Amino acid sequence: MTPSTERMSLPVSDPPQRGGAGAEQRLFKGSTMTSRGAYAAVSYMSCAVMLVLFNKAALSSYSFPSVNVITLFQMICSCCFLYVLRRWKIISFSSGDADNSTRFVSLQTMIHTSPLALSYLLYMLATMESVRGVNVPMYTTLRRTTVVFTMFVEFLLVGQRYSRSVIGSVALIVFGAFVAGSRDLSFDAYGYSIVFLSNITTAIYLATISRIGKSSGLNSFGLMWCNGILCGPILLFWTFIRGDLRMTMNFPYLFAPGFLVVLLLSCMLAFLLNYSIFLNTTLNSAVTQTICGNLKDIFTITLGWLFFGGLPFDILNVVGQILGFVGSGLYAYFKLFGK
């Protein structure tokens, strides 16, 4: 290819080629994870930690009244970023796009990816509702069990099986979660049911990304575009009928420079986070994505305590978090070294 026809492109999740110079490079000899897979996992954890801090600043420091509107802003910005990048031919939505192609995604492909949008909406609604049902310690504890649901859903959808070492590391994560929340084992049937529903929808969403990402012919950007185009209008309607848009217009700091900066950075990080979720899930697996989510919790909790405070010291919580961190580290070791 001559220099005049080359163009810069961002990494995507196209299926790796086998053999030859274009083969996917392993992280090191004997590793089951590729270099791109490792970068995707680290990128996800970095973006997730930073996004939580900026969302916390918007919702707590500025007392913004609606999580749904922030999600809507993030989705609109994501679609705008993708549109501009695609128009400038910096990215493509599938591996088969020619440099001079102006088409985005066909209607047939959009219909093919509709289960992904549906699973995302269910995941989003169940997750937001689950926060209301139980207290924070038990919410964190029960959400850590998502990895078990993810493994089960992957087994049902694609027949994925895991080694005893991986199952053992997952068991340690779940055990650590229950140790962390053991001082607050208050039972609420409705709250527990909603959290477990949130776990199921999260598992289905991640497994759907993995499955549709391999069958649709789209890369991470293409999947993000379809997700935003299908979910955006539904979320806009939802925020309208709930009165969230009216509350936003009456928000006293809506045009304050500090709040706008936080909101803009939140939208940019949400774009990078969604990209890294799709990339990590398609390059690695839905379970790896879930484990990364558990692993980044350690950094989120530490930075949240440093910046926002409000977290009382509890030895059982610390021990539980350490057990979860060790379990996540063991999973990473088994994944890297192919155990």
Phi, psi and chi 1 to 4 in degrees:
 res  aa     phi    psi   chi1   chi2   chi3   chi4
   1 MET       -  133.1 -177.3  178.0  -73.5      -
   2 THR   -79.1  155.5   61.1      -      -      -
   3 PRO   -58.7  -28.9  -25.0   33.6      -      -
   4 SER   -69.8  -21.4   60.1      -      -      -
   5 THR  -102.4   -3.8   57.7      -      -      -
   6 GLU   -75.5  149.8  -71.4 -178.3   -9.9      -
   7 ARG  -142.2  151.6   64.5 -176.1  175.5   95.4
   8 MET   -73.4  141.0  -65.7  -65.2  -65.7      -
   9 SER  -141.8  150.9   61.1      -      -      -
  10 LEU   -89.9  155.7  -61.6  177.6      -      -
  11 PRO   -65.6  138.1   22.5  -32.6      -      -
  12 VAL  -128.2 -176.4  -66.6      -      -      -
  13 SER  -108.1   39.7   58.0      -      -      -
  14 ASP   -64.0  146.3  -61.1  -37.8      -      -
  15 PRO   -57.4  135.1  -22.8   32.9      -      -
  16 PRO   -68.5  144.9   24.7  -32.5      -      -
  17 GLN   -80.4  150.6  -60.5  173.9   -8.9      -
  18 ARG  -106.4  130.0  -62.4 -173.2 -179.7  -84.8
  19 GLY    78.4  160.1      -      -      -      -
  20 GLY    76.3 -172.6      -      -      -      -
  21 ALA   -71.0  -23.6      -      -      -      -
  22 GLY   -88.1    4.6      -      -      -      -
  23 ALA   -65.8  150.1      -      -      -      -
  24 GLU   -68.3  131.0 -167.7   68.9   52.5      -
  25 GLN   -84.9  129.5 -158.1  171.9   23.0      -
  26 ARG   -73.4  154.4  -63.0  -69.3  167.1 -178.8
  27 LEU   -61.3  -43.0 -166.2   58.1      -      -
  28 PHE  -161.2  170.5   47.2   79.9      -      -
  29 LYS   -59.5  128.4 -172.2  175.3 -179.9  179.7
  30 GLY    91.5   -8.5      -      -      -      -
  31 SER   -79.4  143.9  173.4      -      -      -
  32 THR   -91.6   -5.1   60.1      -      -      -
  33 MET  -105.5  135.9 -179.4  177.0  -78.4      -
  34 THR   -81.7  165.9   64.6      -      -      -
  35 SER   -60.6  -42.7  -60.8      -      -      -
  36 ARG   -64.8  -35.9  -70.5  171.4   67.0 -159.9
  37 GLY   -64.0  -40.6      -      -      -      -
  38 ALA   -66.6  -42.6      -      -      -      -
  39 TYR   -62.3  -39.1  -65.6  147.6      -      -
  40 ALA   -64.1  -42.0      -      -      -      -
  41 ALA   -64.8  -46.1      -      -      -      -
  42 VAL   -65.8  -39.5  172.9      -      -      -
  43 SER   -62.4  -42.1  -62.3      -      -      -
  44 TYR   -60.1  -48.9  159.8   72.9      -      -
  45 MET   -63.4  -40.2  -70.7 -172.4  -73.5      -
  46 SER   -63.6  -47.8  -58.2      -      -      -
  47 CYS   -65.3  -39.2  -69.3      -      -      -
  48 ALA   -63.8  -44.0      -      -      -      -
  49 VAL   -62.9  -46.2  171.4      -      -      -
  50 MET   -66.2  -38.9  -66.1  -57.6  -64.0      -
  51 LEU   -64.9  -40.4 -179.0   60.7      -      -
  52 VAL   -59.4  -41.4  167.7      -      -      -
  53 LEU   -66.0  -41.9  -64.0  179.6      -      -
  54 PHE   -71.5  -38.0  -81.4  104.9      -      -
  55 ASN   -64.7  -38.3  -77.0  -14.2      -      -
  56 LYS   -62.4  -40.6  174.8   70.8  173.6  175.9
  57 ALA   -63.6  -42.0      -      -      -      -
  58 ALA   -68.4  -43.0      -      -      -      -
  59 LEU   -82.5  -32.2  -66.2  170.0      -      -
  60 SER  -103.0  -54.6  -62.7      -      -      -
  61 SER   -64.3  -39.6  -60.7      -      -      -
  62 TYR  -100.5   -4.9  -75.3   96.1      -      -
  63 SER    55.6   43.4  -59.1      -      -      -
  64 PHE   -66.7  134.3 -171.1   72.2      -      -
  65 PRO   -81.8  -12.7   30.1  -34.7      -      -
  66 SER  -137.1  118.8  176.0      -      -      -
  67 VAL   -69.9  -35.7  176.3      -      -      -
  68 ASN   -61.0  -39.4  -68.5  -19.7      -      -
  69 VAL   -68.9  -38.8  172.7      -      -      -
  70 ILE   -61.8  -42.5  -71.0 -177.8      -      -
  71 THR   -61.8  -40.3  -55.1      -      -      -
  72 LEU   -64.6  -46.0  178.5   62.6      -      -
  73 PHE   -57.3  -44.3  -76.7  158.0      -      -
  74 GLN   -62.9  -38.9  -68.6  170.7  -12.5      -
  75 MET   -69.6  -41.4 -165.4  170.9  -70.1      -
  76 ILE   -63.5  -45.5  -67.7  172.4      -      -
  77 CYS   -62.3  -39.1  -73.6      -      -      -
  78 SER   -61.1  -45.5  178.2      -      -      -
  79 CYS   -64.7  -37.8  -73.1      -      -      -
  80 CYS   -65.3  -44.3  -68.9      -      -      -
  81 PHE   -59.6  -46.0  -69.4  149.8      -      -
  82 LEU   -63.7  -39.8  -70.9  169.7      -      -
  83 TYR   -62.5  -47.1  179.9   85.1      -      -
  84 VAL   -65.4  -46.4  171.1      -      -      -
  85 LEU   -63.0  -35.8  -68.1  172.8      -      -
  86 ARG   -72.4  -40.8 -178.6   68.2 -171.7   90.9
  87 ARG   -63.1  -36.8  -83.7  -63.2  179.2 -170.4
  88 TRP   -82.5    0.5  -71.8   -8.1      -      -
  89 LYS    60.2   31.8  -60.7  178.3 -176.4  177.2
  90 ILE   -80.7  -31.5  -62.7  175.3      -      -
  91 ILE  -127.0  166.9   63.2  171.5      -      -
  92 SER  -127.0  163.9   65.2      -      -      -
  93 PHE   -98.8  -13.0  -73.5  165.9      -      -
  94 SER  -151.5  161.7   69.5      -      -      -
  95 SER   -68.9  -18.0   56.2      -      -      -
  96 GLY   -92.9    2.3      -      -      -      -
  97 ASP   -69.3  131.0  -82.8  -13.2      -      -
  98 ALA   -81.0  159.6      -      -      -      -
  99 ASP   -61.5  -32.3  -74.5   -1.5      -      -
 100 ASN   -97.5   11.7   58.8   -5.2      -      -
 101 SER   -74.8  138.5  173.1      -      -      -
 102 THR  -111.4   -3.3   57.1      -      -      -
 103 ARG   -78.1  143.9 -167.8  178.0   69.4  169.9
 104 PHE   -91.8  -88.9  -79.5   65.7      -      -
 105 VAL  -135.3  135.3  176.4      -      -      -
 106 SER   -71.6  159.1   66.2      -      -      -
 107 LEU   -62.1  -37.4  178.2   60.5      -      -
 108 GLN   -62.6  -42.6 -177.8  178.4    0.6      -
 109 THR   -66.9  -38.0  -56.4      -      -      -
 110 MET   -60.8  -41.9 -163.5   77.0   73.1      -
 111 ILE   -65.6  -38.3  -65.9  173.4      -      -
 112 HIS   -62.2  -33.5  179.4   74.1      -      -
 113 THR   -91.1    1.1   60.8      -      -      -
 114 SER   -59.6  -34.5   58.0      -      -      -
 115 PRO   -58.7  -32.1  -25.7   34.7      -      -
 116 LEU   -64.8  -43.6  176.9   61.8      -      -
 117 ALA   -64.6  -41.5      -      -      -      -
 118 LEU   -63.3  -44.5  176.8   61.5      -      -
 119 SER   -65.6  -33.7   64.3      -      -      -
 120 TYR   -67.1  -42.8  173.2   74.4      -      -
 121 LEU   -63.2  -44.1  -75.6  173.6      -      -
 122 LEU   -63.1  -42.2  -67.7  174.9      -      -
 123 TYR   -61.8  -44.1  148.5   75.3      -      -
 124 MET   -67.4  -46.9 -177.6 -179.8   60.4      -
 125 LEU   -66.0  -43.5  -66.2  174.4      -      -
 126 ALA   -66.1  -38.2      -      -      -      -
 127 THR   -66.5  -43.5  -59.2      -      -      -
 128 MET   -66.0  -38.4  -73.1 -171.2  -64.2      -
 129 GLU   -71.8  -32.2 -178.7   61.3   28.4      -
 130 SER   -66.5  -27.8   65.1      -      -      -
 131 VAL   -64.5  -31.8  179.0      -      -      -
 132 ARG   -74.5  -29.2  -52.9  171.5 -167.3  -95.7
 133 GLY   -77.2  -31.4      -      -      -      -
 134 VAL  -132.3  166.1  -64.3      -      -      -
 135 ASN   -74.8  168.5   52.1   50.9      -      -
 136 VAL   -62.2  -46.4  172.7      -      -      -
 137 PRO   -57.9  -45.2  -25.1   35.2      -      -
 138 MET   -73.2  -31.0  -80.5  -45.6  -58.5      -
 139 TYR   -61.3  -47.6  174.2   78.2      -      -
 140 THR   -62.1  -42.0  -55.2      -      -      -
 141 THR   -61.5  -51.1  -62.2      -      -      -
 142 LEU   -69.5  -33.3  -63.1  175.5      -      -
 143 ARG   -68.8  -27.0  -76.0  -67.5  -75.6  164.7
 144 ARG   -64.8  -20.2  -71.9  -79.9  179.2   88.4
 145 THR   -78.7    0.8   62.9      -      -      -
 146 THR   -56.6  -34.8  -58.9      -      -      -
 147 VAL   -60.6  -34.4   62.6      -      -      -
 148 VAL   -66.0  -44.6  178.3      -      -      -
 149 PHE   -62.7  -38.8  -69.6   90.7      -      -
 150 THR   -63.6  -43.8  -55.4      -      -      -
 151 MET   -62.4  -39.2  -65.1  174.2   73.4      -
 152 PHE   -67.2  -44.1 -178.8   68.3      -      -
 153 VAL   -66.0  -40.6  169.7      -      -      -
 154 GLU   -63.1  -36.0  -83.9 -156.2  -41.2      -
 155 PHE   -65.4  -41.0  173.4   75.6      -      -
 156 LEU   -68.4  -41.6  -68.7  179.3      -      -
 157 LEU   -80.0  -44.2  -68.7 -179.8      -      -
 158 VAL  -125.5    5.3  -63.9      -      -      -
 159 GLY    69.6   24.5      -      -      -      -
 160 GLN   -69.9  129.1  177.0   69.1   49.6      -
 161 ARG  -116.4  152.5  -63.4  178.0 -178.1  -86.8
 162 TYR  -125.2  151.9  -64.9   93.5      -      -
 163 SER   -72.6  165.9   64.3      -      -      -
 164 ARG   -64.0  -34.9  -68.9 -178.9  178.9  179.1
 165 SER   -64.8  -40.2   53.2      -      -      -
 166 VAL   -67.3  -43.3  168.3      -      -      -
 167 ILE   -62.5  -38.8  -66.4  174.5      -      -
 168 GLY   -64.1  -41.8      -      -      -      -
 169 SER   -66.0  -37.2   63.6      -      -      -
 170 VAL   -66.0  -41.2  168.8      -      -      -
 171 ALA   -60.8  -37.9      -      -      -      -
 172 LEU   -66.0  -38.3 -176.9   58.7      -      -
 173 ILE   -62.3  -46.6  -67.9  170.9      -      -
 174 VAL   -65.8  -42.2  174.6      -      -      -
 175 PHE   -60.8  -44.2  176.1   69.4      -      -
 176 GLY   -60.7  -36.5      -      -      -      -
 177 ALA   -63.5  -42.4      -      -      -      -
 178 PHE   -73.6  -29.5  -81.9   96.8      -      -
 179 VAL   -65.2  -42.6  169.7      -      -      -
 180 ALA   -62.1  -35.1      -      -      -      -
 181 GLY  -102.1   11.2      -      -      -      -
 182 SER   -67.6  -23.4   58.9      -      -      -
 183 ARG   -77.1   -8.6  -73.4 -163.3 -171.8  -81.2
 184 ASP  -134.7   60.8 -155.0  -19.5      -      -
 185 LEU   -90.9   37.4  -67.6  175.9      -      -
 186 SER   -64.6  134.5   54.7      -      -      -
 187 PHE  -103.0  129.2 -178.1   78.2      -      -
 188 ASP  -135.0  108.5 -178.8  -22.5      -      -
 189 ALA   -57.6  -45.8      -      -      -      -
 190 TYR   -65.2  -46.9  173.8   77.2      -      -
 191 GLY   -61.2  -45.2      -      -      -      -
 192 TYR   -63.6  -40.0  -82.5   39.1      -      -
 193 SER   -63.0  -41.5  -60.6      -      -      -
 194 ILE   -67.1  -40.0  -66.2  -62.5      -      -
 195 VAL   -64.9  -43.2  174.4      -      -      -
 196 PHE   -66.8  -34.2  -79.7  122.8      -      -
 197 LEU   -63.3  -39.3  177.5   62.5      -      -
 198 SER   -62.5  -40.5  175.3      -      -      -
 199 ASN   -61.7  -42.8  -68.3  -13.9      -      -
 200 ILE   -64.9  -45.5  -66.4  171.1      -      -
 201 THR   -67.0  -34.1   55.6      -      -      -
 202 THR   -63.5  -45.4  -58.8      -      -      -
 203 ALA   -62.0  -42.9      -      -      -      -
 204 ILE   -64.7  -40.8  -67.0  173.7      -      -
 205 TYR   -61.4  -48.2  173.9   55.5      -      -
 206 LEU   -66.3  -41.3  -65.5  176.9      -      -
 207 ALA   -66.7  -34.0      -      -      -      -
 208 THR   -67.8  -39.4  -55.3      -      -      -
 209 ILE   -57.5  -47.2  -68.4  176.0      -      -
 210 SER   -62.3  -41.2 -178.4      -      -      -
 211 ARG   -76.3  -50.0 -170.6  175.1 -173.3 -178.5
 212 ILE   -69.4  -32.5  -69.9 -177.3      -      -
 213 GLY   -59.9  -28.5      -      -      -      -
 214 LYS   -92.0  -18.2  -64.5  172.1 -177.1  176.3
 215 SER  -108.2  -15.0   63.5      -      -      -
 216 SER   -87.8  -17.6   64.1      -      -      -
 217 GLY    80.9    3.7      -      -      -      -
 218 LEU   -96.9  150.9  -61.8  174.3      -      -
 219 ASN   -92.9 -169.2   56.7   37.3      -      -
 220 SER   -59.5  -40.8  -60.0      -      -      -
 221 PHE   -66.0  -40.8  -66.0  118.4      -      -
 222 GLY   -63.8  -40.6      -      -      -      -
 223 LEU   -65.5  -40.5  -67.4  172.8      -      -
 224 MET   -63.0  -40.9  -72.5  171.7   62.5      -
 225 TRP   -62.4  -48.9  173.5 -100.9      -      -
 226 CYS   -61.6  -41.4  -67.4      -      -      -
 227 ASN   -61.8  -44.5 -151.4   34.1      -      -
 228 GLY   -67.7  -42.5      -      -      -      -
 229 ILE   -65.6  -37.2  -67.4  -61.3      -      -
 230 LEU   -81.2  -38.0  -67.8  173.1      -      -
 231 CYS   -86.3  -29.0  -66.1      -      -      -
 232 GLY   -55.2  -53.6      -      -      -      -
 233 PRO   -60.8  -36.5  -24.4   34.4      -      -
 234 ILE   -67.1  -42.7  -61.1  174.9      -      -
 235 LEU   -67.6  -36.2 -175.3   57.3      -      -
 236 LEU   -61.5  -44.8  176.4   61.9      -      -
 237 PHE   -62.8  -40.7  177.2   73.5      -      -
 238 TRP   -64.2  -44.1  178.3 -103.9      -      -
 239 THR   -68.0  -29.5   55.0      -      -      -
 240 PHE   -69.9  -48.4  176.6   75.5      -      -
 241 ILE   -71.3  -24.1   62.8  174.4      -      -
 242 ARG   -84.6   -8.0  -76.8  176.5   55.8   91.5
 243 GLY    82.9   10.5      -      -      -      -
 244 ASP   -66.4  -36.4  -68.7  -24.7      -      -
 245 LEU   -65.4  -37.5  -66.6  179.0      -      -
 246 ARG   -65.7  -42.0 -171.2 -177.4  -53.3  108.3
 247 MET   -63.8  -36.3  -75.4 -168.3  -63.1      -
 248 THR   -65.0  -42.3  -59.8      -      -      -
 249 MET   -65.2  -26.5  -64.7  -54.4  -61.4      -
 250 ASN   -92.7    2.4  -65.4  -31.3      -      -
 251 PHE   -68.9  124.6 -179.3   59.2      -      -
 252 PRO   -67.3  -25.4   21.3  -32.2      -      -
 253 TYR  -103.1   19.8  -57.9  107.5      -      -
 254 LEU   -57.4  -38.3 -177.0   59.9      -      -
 255 PHE  -109.2   15.6  -62.2  106.3      -      -
 256 ALA   -69.3  133.0      -      -      -      -
 257 PRO   -55.1  -42.5  -25.0   33.6      -      -
 258 GLY   -61.5  -44.5      -      -      -      -
 259 PHE   -66.1  -40.7  174.6   74.8      -      -
 260 LEU   -63.0  -38.7  -68.3  177.2      -      -
 261 VAL   -63.5  -45.8  169.5      -      -      -
 262 VAL   -61.3  -43.3  168.2      -      -      -
 263 LEU   -65.1  -42.0 -173.9   61.7      -      -
 264 LEU   -63.9  -45.9  177.4   61.4      -      -
 265 LEU   -64.4  -36.0  -68.6  174.4      -      -
 266 SER   -62.3  -42.4  173.2      -      -      -
 267 CYS   -67.0  -40.0  -69.4      -      -      -
 268 MET   -65.5  -42.7  -66.6  173.9   64.9      -
 269 LEU   -68.1  -34.3  -77.2  168.4      -      -
 270 ALA   -63.9  -39.0      -      -      -      -
 271 PHE   -61.4  -48.0  170.5   76.0      -      -
 272 LEU   -65.9  -36.0  -64.8  174.1      -      -
 273 LEU   -66.2  -47.3  177.1   65.7      -      -
 274 ASN   -61.2  -40.6  -74.5  -31.9      -      -
 275 TYR   -60.6  -45.5  169.7   58.5      -      -
 276 SER   -69.4  -31.2   60.7      -      -      -
 277 ILE   -64.3  -49.2  -72.4  174.7      -      -
 278 PHE   -61.8  -43.3  -77.8  105.9      -      -
 279 LEU   -66.3  -45.6 -165.0   63.9      -      -
 280 ASN   -64.7  -41.2 -169.0   26.4      -      -
 281 THR   -70.1  -38.7  -55.1      -      -      -
 282 THR   -79.1  -34.9   50.6      -      -      -
 283 LEU   -78.7  -35.4  -72.5  177.1      -      -
 284 ASN  -106.9  -96.1  -63.3  -48.4      -      -
 285 SER  -168.0  167.3   70.2      -      -      -
 286 ALA   -65.3  -35.6      -      -      -      -
 287 VAL   -68.0  -41.0  171.3      -      -      -
 288 THR   -60.1  -40.5  -60.5      -      -      -
 289 GLN   -61.4  -42.6  167.7   61.5   31.5      -
 290 THR   -66.2  -40.8  -51.7      -      -      -
 291 ILE   -63.3  -41.1  -64.5  -67.1      -      -
 292 CYS   -59.9  -37.6  -72.3      -      -      -
 293 GLY   -62.1  -39.8      -      -      -      -
 294 ASN   -68.2  -40.0  -70.6  -23.0      -      -
 295 LEU   -65.7  -40.1 -164.6   57.2      -      -
 296 LYS   -72.6  -15.9   59.0   89.4  178.6  168.0
 297 ASP   -59.7  -34.6  -77.0  -14.7      -      -
 298 ILE   -59.3  -47.2  -62.4  -66.7      -      -
 299 PHE   -70.4  -36.4  -56.7  102.3      -      -
 300 THR   -63.3  -45.8  -57.4      -      -      -
 301 ILE   -63.6  -43.8  -68.9  170.9      -      -
 302 THR   -64.3  -49.1  -57.2      -      -      -
 303 LEU   -68.0  -37.2  -69.4  175.4      -      -
 304 GLY   -62.2  -39.7      -      -      -      -
 305 TRP   -66.5  -40.3  179.8   75.1      -      -
 306 LEU   -66.9  -41.5  -70.2  174.6      -      -
 307 PHE   -88.2  -36.5  -74.9  106.9      -      -
 308 PHE  -116.1  -16.8  -60.3  102.5      -      -
 309 GLY    66.0 -160.2      -      -      -      -
 310 GLY    80.6   10.5      -      -      -      -
 311 LEU  -112.5  104.3 -176.3   66.4      -      -
 312 PRO   -69.1  148.9   25.3  -33.4      -      -
 313 PHE   -74.2  132.9  178.9   80.5      -      -
 314 ASP  -144.6  118.7 -176.1  -12.0      -      -
 315 ILE   -62.2  -38.4 -173.8   63.5      -      -
 316 LEU   -66.3  -37.6  -77.8  179.1      -      -
 317 ASN   -63.8  -42.1 -170.3  -78.7      -      -
 318 VAL   -64.3  -45.7  172.2      -      -      -
 319 VAL   -62.0  -43.2  170.3      -      -      -
 320 GLY   -62.1  -42.2      -      -      -      -
 321 GLN   -64.2  -39.5  -62.8  -66.4  -13.0      -
 322 ILE   -64.9  -42.0  -68.3  174.2      -      -
 323 LEU   -61.6  -42.1  -72.2  174.4      -      -
 324 GLY   -63.8  -38.8      -      -      -      -
 325 PHE   -65.3  -42.8 -177.4   80.3      -      -
 326 VAL   -64.2  -42.6  171.0      -      -      -
 327 GLY   -61.1  -42.8      -      -      -      -
 328 SER   -64.6  -39.6  -59.7      -      -      -
 329 GLY   -64.3  -40.1      -      -      -      -
 330 LEU   -63.7  -41.0  -73.3  174.1      -      -
 331 TYR   -61.3  -44.0  176.0   86.9      -      -
 332 ALA   -60.9  -40.1      -      -      -      -
 333 TYR   -62.7  -47.4  172.1   80.1      -      -
 334 PHE   -64.0  -35.6  -62.6  139.4      -      -
 335 LYS   -69.3  -42.3 -179.9   73.3  174.8  176.9
 336 LEU   -69.2  -41.6  -70.1  174.7      -      -
 337 PHE   -98.6    4.3  -69.7   93.1      -      -
 338 GLY    68.2   30.9      -      -      -      -
 339 LYS   -75.2      -  -58.2  -65.4 -176.3 -179.3
